[in-house]
Amino acid sequence: MPEISLTQAPAHLRHGSNIGQPLTRRDGVLKVKGEARYAADNHPAGMLHAVLAVSSIARGRVTFLDVQAAKRHPGVVEVMTAANKPPLAEDPDAKTNPFMFRLDLLQNDQVRYANQSIAVVIAETLEAATEGAALLSPRYEVLPARVGLDAGESFVPAAVGVGNPSEMRRGDVEAGLATASKRIDATYETPTQYHNAMEPHAIVAAWDGDTLSIDTPTQGLAMAQGRIAGLFGISPDKIHIRSPFLGGGFGSKGLISGPQILGIMAARLVGRPVKLVLRREHMYGPVGHRAPTRQRLRIGADGDGLLTAIDHHAKTASSSFDDFFEPAADASHTLYASPIATSHEAVRVDTGTPLFMRAPGEATGSIALESAIDEAAWACEMDPLAFRLKNYAEVEPISGKPFSSKALRECYAQGATRFGWSRRPLAPRQLRDEAGLLVGWGIGTATFPALMFQAEARAVLRSDGSGLMETGAHDMGQGAWTALAQIAADGLGLELDQMEFKAGTSDLPDAGIAGGSAHTATAGMAIHHAGAAVIAKLADLATTDQRSPLFGAGNAGVVARDGRLFRRDDEMRSESYADILGRAGLKEIEARGKGAADPAAQSTYAMHAHGAVFAEVKVDPDLGQIRVTRLVGVFAAGRIINPHLVRSQIFGGMIWGMSFALHEHAIMDRRSGRTLNPNLAEYHIPVNADVPYLEAIMVDEHDPHVNALGIKGVGEIGITGSAGAVANAVWHATGIRVRRFPIRIEDLVTPAPN
Amino acid sequence: MVSAAAALRIEQGTIRDARLALGGVAAKPWRARAAEDILQGVRPGPDAYRRAAEAALAGATPSGDNQFKIELAQRILVRALTLAAAGTPERVAALPASPFSTLPGALIDA
């Protein structure tokens, strides 16, 4: 923490001029002009192209690669295999912290999943490298692939997500179920999903001795730097990573992946800069995915519609060689007042290791929980919104802690009004449009924890009156360049055009990770504290100098605004930054600040963002074709730094939610363990024509506990609630409860027996 | 997933000639000759379409996970015949099931 922390000052004192403004993204013009330089746009002199050769089997070993044929191909410079790869300083299968995942870096001939890298071909051109990879014609010793949730013995993981207990309970669920007058016992299935960021994982790596220069998209610059340093046995400060823009990450770029490291190894092997870009189909394996789940929900309610029990059990899958367990059942911890029990089990399958994918656990769990709550409401013959309000959690159900803030009632009320929910008939299959299509209305509750990690920022004030704020933050398209600059401008008491904001490179202070919907809060608080600290230094210069109009204002304090310090109790007395620094003979002053969660507040309060999503679908009664026609989401997520960018973020999340309910499904070949649809033609995601009229409304929420700026996250919450709302709308339209996602035409044309 | 094309020649309220083809149900486009024969000489209407659709899929067997296509194909055929009997619309809609459909009421073109 800085020496002087202004976190106790009322928030309005130094904020509001930039924070809260709906600015368009500051990097927007660069992007529309094609001038924003993404990793793969970099072409250093002498650069070679590397292409992965990947395994077409899911389990076994490589017995032969025709390296000679590849090398004979004109333009091919080198073929990197297990036989000639440069040595690593660390076993890529070693795990020394929970954020370390095992990487496949050509250490042996073993194949652990389809699309695992088995060689890298390096050539003068992309075409030559691609052809060289094809010429390798690998042969394998094949073992049977373990595919799907019934692949083998299931076990209880030691932890799910990041260190969450696998099982949790509060209250007596069995007693609650036994005494319930209405009971739901339903099993829901969610599929394997892939992040499919528009920008594939890419790296341009150049070695100069033991100094390494890298362009690669990452959601965590410092963690990537640390991982690379460990693997190559060099000091992190020898590694310079540039990651100014990401074409989407969604968690798949949170930790540096195997193929990116292979690009660095290839550059070391050939002694020239190397570019390696994943092909779309290569992204279905080594860069993470959302594991499938099978979730059983048992819910009890009494005669008044009060919940007596929620028992949420989730089965999921991890890879054969590493641990990541989608914490799906944990979604039931926070929303509804009831005795709660959650538990997980898992199997091991021959896939790449699943990883964090936008709202990991929350998204998978939410669609099952929200469907089950809807089923319970129907069993109680209650309107699903009224049922949710009846069981509104005034304290966090799993912990009993009060919420730091929770404007969910407001979300329900505003959303219901905007949507016209009061006109909804209780029973399904009652609404038709003018053309005879079935119409259904559904609701889902959204929730996501308000997390914070750790970040640092550096603030500078210069004698010309300008300022600088630096933090190694990451803009994945969510708008960090803009929102964090807005916080920085307010922190420095300057207008945006009077200050410079630097982010996106590894030589800047560590901004933590752009994940967990925590980047704005974490990096924002670091910026806020750095600004406060540098202003405190400046104030000290002024208030102790007899020549300053602010002399002696040390007790009254000063306010920083528009490049001037004002005496707090007498705004007629002020002095510009330039004058203060000039008189002190200083060219610039600097200070650092940190952002981190406040453990005292965290132990006292449950901290979550909330929302309510209302969906309308239309279904062809004969053909089962589903179209989402309206989505209205109302969210409460603390202070909104930039309403324009937040709305876009929420839109994106809501579209992901609808995609979860109706589109995304990676289909695994049960015989080979390969993904059958590893491309954007057959792995369905919504295109513009699929996306309906969307509304995203943010309700005011002042949260004095999450952090001094009152920021919660908005990156992931949009998926939760939305997926269930769409699924519930399909039920309301058709009367058919589909419990396997995505909901398909066949589920409505030939429904499974209920 | 499944597609159908239908052409009907209707004279004095009776189907004189019918052509039916299905897509997405075999390794090639599938002409439903048995269904065409059923329609010949009958009055157009839901019962006739359903009988024709059942005949078109009479020998169909699923492979793998596509049992539903047999029912879906019959429903698509009924829809295609219904649209064909209604005549070529003044404004031809986007392809059936297209999200680009702009005519009110996607039933018309789905």
Contacts between the chains, C-beta under 8 A, distances in Angstrom:
chain1	res1	chain2	res2	distance
A	433	B	105	7.0
A	434	B	104	6.7
A	434	B	105	6.1
A	435	B	104	6.4
A	435	B	105	2.2
A	435	B	106	6.5
A	435	B	107	4.5
A	435	B	108	6.6
A	436	B	105	7.1
A	436	B	107	5.2
A	437	B	105	7.0
A	437	B	106	6.4
A	437	B	107	6.0
A	618	B	106	7.3
A	620	B	106	6.9
A	620	B	107	6.6
A	620	B	110	5.3
A	622	B	75	4.9
A	622	B	78	7.3
A	622	B	79	6.4
A	623	B	72	7.1
A	623	B	75	5.8
A	623	B	76	6.7
A	623	B	79	6.7
A	623	B	97	7.6
A	623	B	110	6.1
A	624	B	72	7.5
A	625	B	97	5.7
A	625	B	106	7.7
A	625	B	110	5.8
A	627	B	99	7.1
A	627	B	106	7.1
A	687	B	99	7.7
A	689	B	99	3.8
A	689	B	100	5.7
A	690	B	99	5.6
A	745	B	1	6.2
A	745	B	68	7.6
A	745	B	72	6.7
A	746	B	68	3.5
A	746	B	69	7.9
A	746	B	72	7.0
A	749	B	68	5.6
A	749	B	71	5.6
A	749	B	72	5.0
A	749	B	75	6.9
A	750	B	67	6.9
A	750	B	68	4.4
A	750	B	71	5.3
A	750	B	72	7.8
